Amino acid sequence: MQLYNNSIDIVFDNLEEKTNQISTFLSDIDTLHSAQIDVLMNLYEDRKESLEQIAFWFNSDNKALQPEIKRNIQNRMDKLLKNDADNLIVIKNKLDELANKLRNLNKNKSLLVYIK
């Protein structure tokens, strides 16, 4: 049972580390570029396996998960969901900023074409 709990903790630690890496990465960049989007996609892809493992453990009919362990999983997931929501807000804001820049470039291009 202890080995099982340690496995859950290791997977959660990995998941939390990846989430923190995403937060740090987002705070270190001003705008999103193609290469930065690729890095974000890789970080999210790395998290996928951990999330699938946790979902399997949480949803399993296995008696190995006691109610207090399920509560612990739920509490840790709630913290991760909050961090993910914050990360997604930052990503959305950066994408909105890029969209505005693109609109302005198109306006300027249209204006230059009209002037000629």
Residue pairs with C-beta under 8 A, 6 or more apart in sequence:
1 64
4 64
5 69
8 54
8 57
8 69
8 73
11 50
11 53
11 54
12 50
12 54
12 73
12 76
14 50
15 47
15 50
15 51
15 54
15 80
16 76
16 79
16 80
18 43
18 46
18 47
18 50
19 47
19 80
19 83
19 84
19 87
20 83
21 43
22 40
22 43
22 44
22 87
23 83
23 86
23 87
25 36
25 39
25 40
25 43
26 40
26 87
26 90
26 91
26 94
27 90
29 36
29 94
31 94
31 97
31 98
31 101
32 40
32 91
32 94
32 95
32 98
40 91
54 73
54 77
57 65
57 73
58 65
58 70
58 73
58 74
58 77
65 73
